[in-house]
Amino acid sequence: MRVPLDKALQLTRSALELLRGREPIGAQKAMRCVVATTGGDQNMLDVSQVARTRLDDPETGWNMGSFGAIAEFHHVAGDPPAIRGDSLSRATGRGAIRLTSLNRVRPVAYETLSPKPHRWSQAVALCLPEQYAAMHGRARLTELGPDAEALRAEDRGAILFDMGLARPQVDFCVRTADPDLLSVLRSAEGRSLFEPGNPAMGAILAAHPNRVALTRLGRVEVFQKIGGPDTGGVAPEGPHTHVLPRLLRVGRTHPATAPIPEGWVPCAYFHPSSPVFDRMGADKDFDSAAFVAFQDLLKPWGIPEYLEAKEATWAALRAGDAPETHSAPGTRLGRAGLRNAIRQWRRQMGGTPLVEAWADRFDRRVGGTEDEA
């Protein structure tokens, strides 16, 4: 009989409780059982303490923004350590980040599928209720005055301009003290950057002003050049920004692959070290410590539907069940949990005949998948 994997956990609840109390053996030590939690369990981890720890971790990247416009903060290997302005701010010669408040934050930890079947991605979104996440939503280039809150003292006299991207949870800005760029921006104030004939966007791309993403949780500042012809057509390593009009037109607050609960808006993200690829995106040997560290965030902060699908899949693999005795969950998130469970089991246990049979049945899509859209 085929049993939907999203129901399997309910049918085997007692057995899974026993599995959770048993110490795994050998390579299975990193394959910790993940359990669904209630909203109250989110308080088991202190969000502020986790944020401070991750700000000091050079392998963790951060970003603030919206779908189609983000500012990223990353450490670069070999650079001097970041300067601590206070417990929740860090600055390097390439960029800076400050978290000003984590009140009302709901952390949402999640994993997403990769088009490469030996990979997956992971992140934690720091979310606020819609009414508390809202920024100004300006749709026209607007001068805001000197940036008195800049992390570096030398930037506090520079002038901040909201680019007018009309994103709900971020005011995406440029900052400059360059007289020529100031002249162009002031002459274009009140117009859309994307209006035909507006010289402002071209001037911004040529002058490479600082970019500043402002949210209700803080700010990310990027000092490096804008990715384009002056950088060889690629974003610089370390802090950088992306403004993609095609994605802005979609009008989303976040990618479809991020399982943000209804009524909540992501205002910042952090991306802990991946167990399967390095900070430049190259494959690496499986890092069991990085895997376990993220599972420790996923357990209290993940979405129960996803966690249950992963746990049911791992339980079936432990039991040696043939894949034909199971069917895929009926939801997109559940199917992602099933497929990532197979990938994670394979990376730890190797390509056994059993897990390859599960992959053949459930994780052999060609040319992408609905879960990656």
LUMROTI-836223 format. One record per residue (C-alpha): residue number from 1; x, y, z. Coordinates in steps of 0.1 Angstrom, whole numbers, plus 2048, in hexadecimal, padded with zeros to 3 digits. Layout:
BEGIN
     k    xx    yy    zz
   NUM     X     Y     Z
...
END
This chain:
BEGIN
     k    xx    yy    zz
     1   800   800   800
     2   80D   823   7F7
     3   80D   83B   814
     4   811   861   80D
     5   831   86C   81E
     6   820   88A   82D
     7   809   871   840
     8   825   859   849
     9   831   86C   867
    10   80E   86B   876
    11   80B   845   870
    12   82C   83E   880
    13   82D   858   89C
    14   836   83F   8B8
    15   852   830   8A4
    16   861   852   89C
    17   860   85C   8C0
    18   876   83E   8C7
    19   88D   847   8AB
    20   891   86A   8B8
    21   89D   85B   8D9
    22   8B7   844   8CA
    23   8DA   84F   8C3
    24   8E2   84B   89E
    25   900   835   895
    26   91F   83F   881
    27   916   855   863
    28   8F3   858   86F
    29   8FE   86E   88C
    30   8F9   88D   876
    31   8D7   881   869
    32   8C4   88E   887
    33   89F   888   888
    34   88C   8A9   881
    35   86B   8AE   892
    36   84F   8C6   88C
    37   84B   8E1   8A6
    38   831   8FA   8B1
    39   835   91F   8AE
    40   83E   921   8D3
    41   85C   90B   8CE
    42   86C   927   8BA
    43   877   936   8DB
    44   88D   919   8E3
    45   8A8   92B   8D0
    46   8B0   950   8D7
    47   8AE   962   8B6
    48   8C4   97E   8C1
    49   8DF   966   8CD
    50   8DE   952   8AD
    51   8E0   972   898
    52   8FF   97E   8AC
    53   910   95D   8A7
    54   908   95C   882
    55   914   980   87D
    56   936   975   88A
    57   937   956   874
    58   94A   95E   854
    59   939   941   842
    60   916   950   848
    61   908   968   82F
    62   8EC   982   834
    63   8D5   995   81E
    64   8B8   9AE   821
    65   8A1   9B9   805
    66   883   9AB   7F2
    67   87D   995   7D4
    68   892   9A5   7B8
    69   8A5   9BE   7CE
    70   8BD   9B1   7E8
    71   8DD   9BD   7FA
    72   8F4   9A2   806
    73   90F   9A2   821
    74   92A   987   820
    75   94C   983   82F
    76   968   97D   816
    77   983   963   81D
    78   9A4   974   825
    79   995   996   82E
    80   99A   9A5   851
    81   97F   99B   86A
    82   95F   9B0   86A
    83   95E   9CE   882
    84   944   9CB   89D
    85   931   9EC   8A2
    86   91B   9DC   8BC
    87   90E   9B9   8C3
    88   8F8   9B9   8A3
    89   90D   9CC   88A
    90   92B   9C3   875
    91   93F   9D6   85B
    92   95B   9CE   843
    93   96C   9E2   828
    94   953   9D4   80F
    95   932   9D8   821
    96   91F   9D9   842
    97   900   9CC   854
    98   8ED   9D7   872
    99   8CF   9C6   883
   100   8BD   9E0   898
   101   8A0   9CC   8A6
   102   895   9A8   8A7
   103   874   9AF   8B9
   104   856   99C   8AB
   105   86D   988   894
   106   863   965   889
   107   880   951   87C
   108   878   939   860
   109   893   920   858
   110   88F   90D   837
   111   8A1   8F8   81D
   112   89B   8FB   7F7
   113   8A2   8E3   7DB
   114   8BE   8E9   7C2
   115   8BD   8E0   79D
   116   8DC   8CB   7A6
   117   8D0   8AA   7B6
   118   8ED   8A8   7CE
   119   8E6   8CB   7DD
   120   8CD   8DF   7F0
   121   8CD   903   7FF
   122   8C5   90F   821
   123   8BC   930   832
   124   8AB   941   84F
   125   893   95D   848
   126   88D   976   864
   127   868   980   85F
   128   851   99A   86D
   129   82B   99C   86B
   130   821   9B0   84C
   131   816   9CE   85F
   132   837   9D1   871
   133   84D   9C9   852
   134   840   9E5   83C
   135   858   A00   831
   136   84F   A1F   81D
   137   849   A0F   7FB
   138   854   A2E   7E7
   139   850   A29   7C2
   140   866   A47   7B7
   141   88A   A52   7BC
   142   889   A65   7DD
   143   8A5   A78   7EF
   144   8A5   A6F   814
   145   8C2   A85   820
   146   8E3   A7D   832
   147   8E5   A59   83E
   148   8EA   A60   863
   149   8E6   A3B   86B
   150   903   A2F   854
   151   919   A15   865
   152   939   A28   85C
   153   93E   A4B   868
   154   94C   A57   847
   155   92B   A4E   836
   156   913   A61   84C
   157   915   A81   838
   158   90E   A70   817
   159   8EB   A73   809
   160   8D3   A57   808
   161   8BA   A52   7EB
   162   89E   A39   7EC
   163   89F   A29   7C9
   164   879   A27   7C8
   165   876   A01   7C3
   166   855   A00   7D6
   167   85E   9E1   7E9
   168   848   9DA   808
   169   863   9D0   821
   170   882   9E3   815
   171   88B   A07   80C
   172   8A7   9FF   7F2
   173   8BE   A1D   7F1
   174   8DE   A2B   7E3
   175   8F6   A42   7F6
   176   90E   A5B   7E8
   177   922   A7A   7EE
   178   92E   A7D   7CA
   179   923   A9F   7BC
   180   91E   A93   799
   181   908   A76   7A3
   182   8F5   A8B   7BC
   183   8ED   AA4   7A0
   184   8DF   A88   78A
   185   8CB   A78   7A6
   186   8BC   A99   7B1
   187   8B2   AA2   78E
   188   8A0   A80   78B
   189   88F   A81   7AD
   190   86A   A78   7AB
   191   86E   A62   78D
   192   86F   A3D   78A
   193   892   A2F   784
   194   884   A19   769
   195   873   A36   756
   196   87F   A38   732
   197   899   A54   72E
   198   8A0   A56   754
   199   8C6   A5A   757
   200   8C7   A51   77C
   201   8CB   A2B   779
   202   8E7   A2F   760
   203   8F9   A48   776
   204   8F5   A30   794
   205   904   A13   781
   206   921   A28   775
   207   929   A38   797
   208   925   A1A   7AE
   209   917   A2C   7CC
   210   913   A19   7ED
   211   8F2   A06   7EE
   212   8DE   A04   80E
   213   8C1   9ED   815
   214   8AB   9F9   832
   215   892   9E2   843
   216   880   9E1   865
   217   89B   9CA   871
   218   8B9   9DF   867
   219   8CE   9E6   849
   220   8E8   9D7   831
   221   901   9EF   821
   222   916   9E6   802
   223   935   9F9   7FA
   224   942   9E5   7DC
   225   93A   9EC   7B8
   226   91A   9E2   7A8
   227   91D   9C2   794
   228   91F   9CA   76E
   229   937   9D4   753
   230   94F   9E3   76D
   231   951   9C2   780
   232   954   9AB   762
   233   92F   9A4   762
   234   92E   993   783
   235   925   99E   7A7
   236   944   9A5   7BC
   237   94E   98B   7D6
   238   940   994   7F8
   239   925   9AF   7FE
   240   912   9B8   7DE
   241   8EF   9C1   7D2
   242   8D6   9B5   7B8
   243   8BA   9CA   7A9
   244   8A8   9B6   78F
   245   88A   9C8   77F
   246   87C   9A7   771
   247   878   999   794
   248   86C   9B9   7A2
   249   84F   9B9   78A
   250   843   998   799
   251   83A   9AB   7B9
   252   844   990   7D2
   253   854   996   7F4
   254   869   976   7F2
   255   870   959   7DB
   256   856   93E   7D6
   257   86D   924   7E4
   258   86F   936   806
   259   852   927   81C
   260   84A   948   82E
   261   829   944   841
   262   80C   959   836
   263   80A   97B   847
   264   830   97C   84C
   265   84B   98E   838
   266   870   986   837
   267   885   9A5   840
   268   8A7   995   843
   269   8B7   973   83B
   270   8D6   961   846
   271   8E5   944   834
   272   8FB   92D   84A
   273   917   919   83B
   274   90A   8FF   823
   275   914   8DB   828
   276   917   8D5   803
   277   926   8F4   7F2
   278   93E   90F   7FC
   279   938   935   7FE
   280   941   939   7D9
   281   928   91E   7CF
   282   941   902   7C7
   283   939   8DE   7D2
   284   94B   8D2   7F1
   285   94D   8B2   805
   286   92F   8AD   81C
   287   933   8C2   83C
   288   920   8AF   857
   289   927   8CA   871
   290   916   8E5   85B
   291   8FA   8CD   854
   292   8F3   8C6   878
   293   8F6   8EB   881
   294   8DB   8F5   869
   295   8C4   8D8   873
   296   8C6   8E7   896
   297   8B7   907   888
   298   89E   8F4   872
   299   890   8E0   88E
   300   881   8FD   8A2
   301   87D   916   885
   302   873   900   868
   303   850   8FB   859
   304   840   8DB   868
   305   833   8CF   846
   306   856   8CF   838
   307   866   8BF   857
   308   84C   8A3   858
   309   852   89A   834
   310   878   898   83A
   311   874   884   85A
   312   85B   86C   849
   313   874   866   82C
   314   891   860   844
   315   87C   848   858
   316   873   835   839
   317   897   833   82E
   318   8A2   827   851
   319   888   80C   84F
   320   893   801   82C
   321   871   808   81C
   322   86F   805   7F7
   323   865   826   7E6
   324   848   815   7D5
   325   837   812   7F7
   326   835   837   7FA
   327   827   854   7E6
   328   832   878   7E5
   329   822   892   7FB
   330   806   8A6   7EC
   331   816   8C9   7F1
   332   833   8DB   7E2
   333   844   8E0   804
   334   83F   8BC   80E
   335   84E   8B0   7ED
   336   86C   8C6   7F3
   337   870   8B7   815
   338   86F   894   806
   339   889   89C   7EB
   340   8A1   8AE   801
   341   89F   891   81A
   342   8AA   879   7FF
   343   8C7   890   7F5
   344   8D2   895   818
   345   8D1   870   820
   346   8E5   868   801
   347   900   882   809
   348   905   872   82B
   349   8FF   84E   825
   350   90B   84B   801
   351   8F9   840   7E2
   352   8EA   81F   7EF
   353   8D2   80C   7D9
   354   8B6   815   7F0
   355   8BB   83B   7EF
   356   8C1   83A   7CA
   357   8A0   828   7C5
   358   88F   844   7D9
   359   8A1   85E   7C4
   360   896   84D   7A4
   361   872   84E   7AF
   362   870   870   7C0
   363   88E   886   7B6
   364   896   881   792
   365   886   89F   782
   366   897   8AD   763
   367   89B   8D2   75B
   368   88F   8E0   77C
   369   870   8DB   791
   370   853   8EE   79F
   371   865   8F0   7C0
   372   882   904   7B1
   373   86C   91F   7A0
END
